[in-house]
Amino acid sequence: ADPKSMELLRVWVANQDQHVSLRVGVWDDPFAWGIVLADLAGHIANTYTQSQAGQKKKQKKMTRAEVLERIVDGFDAEMAGENDETIGEVIE
């Protein structure tokens, strides 16, 4: 209902590769994107703890803190990766 609403981020997998579309220039300070990432991690953690979405039935149920820790572990590993180059371009 908000006429100023907009999609900020879309992520999908195609051909065994991750693809991203995002709206740049929304905020002057990249700090805001950190808030978006943190909020997204919280939503992901909530889905895992509420429904154990994406987990095998025999897998131990994880707490919200455990899910967030695994997300941070994955984030840190990806940021430290030397062989993974993020490519793309801004389309006006």
Steps between C-alpha positions, in 0.01 A plus 500: 500500500806727531553686170869544590561128552769329292680170469859526623642154444428183306719187513451185295691192388529412132746266332644414842604861554365781716355806330417829670301804403505795736395862505804719553496862605220460752724606788809719503661298782569127445434458874132467407577189294656349814165548672323333206740203517453468877121515467510242222712269718241538775216407265694196377569393859132536585398271213748233608384506861129517418481232235852362464463595132766353280621255761495123478257328733779321688700819549509645850271796556702819523436795728477851356846577639646189336345590165635855523844366591499274190393796285787709637740209443389480138525877459850508645613206285364663184656837581838333565483296179785574264363314197151641493474815293174691509433634153228712349418845384270788581226548245344844505 
